[in-house]
């Protein structure tokens, strides 16, 4: 079943409801690192089902999503009300060849970009958390809402990785 943008938003917000988004965002790279520890590359590249992404593909998606989110945040902080373009994650996966990518390179990119984006979020003034963009699929999204969506996105993909690899020491 394909989700509407509104269903997607509610699902991601539901994952992080009652939690601190910035704390989730800052801790996700370390959580992923623990999950990846001593896992052979072949296992990371194996899909759990023909229509489901492998860990390698998820890591590549996380890196690309972090690029998109970082750009969107900076656009919104620089010009509240700006249009925020959606993108087709499956098209990005295909053109970037996520399936054959290097999982550790993707993870390193995600880790560095996430650290950079969290540093930005930690230093913006409180009033700028209300700056917003008009997402082409989801409508008005403030910086605050974007951080909640990012946190829910992290939880979603952490659960997928755990489901594929099995839980590790946390």
C-alpha positions as CSV (number, residue, x, y, z in Angstrom):
1,X,0.0,0.0,0.0
2,X,1.3,3.4,-1.0
3,X,1.1,6.1,1.7
4,X,-0.2,9.6,1.1
5,X,2.2,12.4,2.1
6,X,-0.1,13.0,5.1
7,X,0.0,9.4,6.2
8,X,3.8,9.4,5.8
9,X,4.0,12.5,8.0
10,X,1.8,11.1,10.7
11,X,3.7,7.8,10.7
12,X,7.1,9.5,11.1
13,X,5.8,12.0,13.7
14,X,4.2,9.1,15.6
15,X,7.6,7.3,15.9
16,X,9.2,10.2,17.7
17,X,6.2,11.6,19.6
18,X,7.1,12.3,23.2
19,X,10.8,12.2,22.5
20,X,13.5,14.9,22.0
21,X,14.1,15.1,18.2
22,X,17.6,16.7,18.5
23,X,18.7,14.0,20.9
24,X,17.5,11.3,18.4
25,X,19.3,13.1,15.6
26,X,22.6,13.4,17.5
27,X,22.5,9.7,18.6
28,X,21.5,8.0,15.4
29,X,25.0,7.7,13.9
30,X,26.4,5.9,17.0
31,X,23.4,3.6,17.1
32,X,23.9,2.7,13.4
33,X,27.6,2.2,14.0
34,X,26.9,-0.4,16.7
35,X,24.5,-2.2,14.4
36,X,27.1,-2.3,11.7
37,X,29.9,-3.6,13.9
38,X,31.5,-6.7,12.5
39,X,28.8,-7.3,9.9
40,X,30.2,-8.6,6.5
41,X,29.6,-6.4,3.5
42,X,27.8,-9.3,1.7
43,X,25.2,-9.4,4.6
44,X,24.8,-5.6,4.4
45,X,24.1,-5.8,0.7
46,X,21.6,-8.7,0.9
47,X,17.9,-7.6,0.6
48,X,15.6,-9.1,3.2
49,X,13.0,-9.5,0.4
50,X,13.1,-8.7,-3.4
51,X,11.0,-5.5,-2.8
52,X,12.8,-4.3,0.3
53,X,16.0,-2.4,0.6
54,X,19.2,-3.9,2.0
55,X,21.2,-2.2,4.8
56,X,23.5,-0.8,2.1
57,X,20.6,0.8,0.3
58,X,19.2,2.2,3.5
59,X,22.6,3.7,4.3
60,X,22.8,5.3,0.9
61,X,19.3,6.7,1.3
62,X,20.2,8.1,4.7
63,X,23.2,9.9,3.2
64,X,21.2,11.4,0.4
65,X,18.3,12.3,2.7
66,X,20.8,14.1,4.9
67,X,22.0,16.1,1.9
68,X,18.4,17.1,0.9
69,X,17.4,17.9,4.5
70,X,20.5,20.0,5.1
71,X,19.9,22.0,1.9
72,X,16.2,22.5,2.8
73,X,17.1,23.6,6.3
74,X,19.6,26.2,5.0
75,X,17.1,27.4,2.4
76,X,14.4,27.9,5.1
77,X,16.7,29.5,7.5
78,X,17.8,31.9,4.8
79,X,14.4,32.7,3.4
80,X,11.3,31.6,5.5
81,X,8.4,30.6,3.2
82,X,10.6,29.3,0.4
83,X,9.3,26.4,-1.7
84,X,10.8,23.0,-0.7
85,X,11.0,20.5,-3.5
86,X,10.1,16.9,-2.8
87,X,12.0,14.1,-4.5
88,X,11.5,10.5,-5.6
89,X,13.6,8.4,-3.3
90,X,13.3,5.4,-5.6
91,X,14.6,7.4,-8.6
92,X,17.5,8.6,-6.5
93,X,18.2,5.0,-5.5
94,X,18.2,3.9,-9.1
95,X,20.3,6.7,-10.5
96,X,22.8,6.5,-7.6
97,X,22.9,2.7,-7.8
98,X,22.3,2.3,-4.0
99,X,22.3,-1.5,-4.4
100,X,25.9,-1.7,-5.5
101,X,27.2,1.1,-3.4
102,X,29.8,1.0,-0.6
103,X,27.9,0.8,2.7
104,X,30.8,2.3,4.7
105,X,31.2,5.2,2.4
106,X,27.5,5.9,2.6
107,X,27.6,5.6,6.4
108,X,30.6,8.0,6.6
109,X,28.8,10.5,4.4
110,X,25.7,10.3,6.5
111,X,27.7,10.6,9.8
112,X,29.6,13.7,8.7
113,X,26.5,15.4,7.2
114,X,24.4,14.6,10.3
115,X,27.0,16.0,12.6
116,X,27.1,19.2,10.5
117,X,23.3,19.5,10.4
118,X,22.9,18.9,14.2
119,X,25.6,21.5,14.8
120,X,23.5,24.0,12.8
121,X,20.3,23.1,14.6
122,X,22.0,23.6,18.0
123,X,23.1,27.1,17.2
124,X,20.1,28.7,15.5
125,X,18.1,31.1,17.6
126,X,14.8,29.9,19.1
127,X,12.7,32.1,17.0
128,X,14.1,30.6,13.8
129,X,12.6,27.2,14.7
130,X,9.4,28.8,13.4
131,X,10.9,29.5,10.0
132,X,9.2,27.4,7.4
133,X,9.2,26.1,3.9
134,X,6.3,25.1,1.7
135,X,7.0,21.4,0.8
136,X,5.6,20.6,-2.6
137,X,4.0,17.4,-1.3
138,X,3.4,18.0,2.5
139,X,2.7,21.7,2.7
140,X,4.1,24.0,5.4
141,X,7.0,22.6,7.4
142,X,8.7,24.6,10.1
143,X,12.3,23.9,11.1
144,X,10.8,22.4,14.3
145,X,8.6,20.1,12.3
146,X,11.5,19.1,10.0
147,X,13.6,18.1,13.0
148,X,10.7,15.9,14.2
149,X,10.3,14.4,10.8
150,X,14.0,13.7,10.6
151,X,13.9,12.0,14.0
152,X,11.0,9.8,13.0
153,X,12.8,9.0,9.7
154,X,15.8,7.9,11.8
155,X,13.7,5.7,14.0
156,X,12.0,4.2,11.0
157,X,15.3,3.2,9.3
158,X,16.9,2.1,12.6
159,X,14.1,-0.4,13.0
160,X,14.6,-1.6,9.4
161,X,18.3,-2.1,10.0
162,X,17.6,-3.9,13.3
163,X,15.0,-6.1,11.5
164,X,17.5,-7.1,8.9
165,X,20.6,-7.5,11.1
166,X,18.9,-8.4,14.4
167,X,19.3,-6.2,17.5
168,X,22.9,-5.7,18.8
169,X,24.2,-4.4,22.1
170,X,22.7,-1.0,22.6
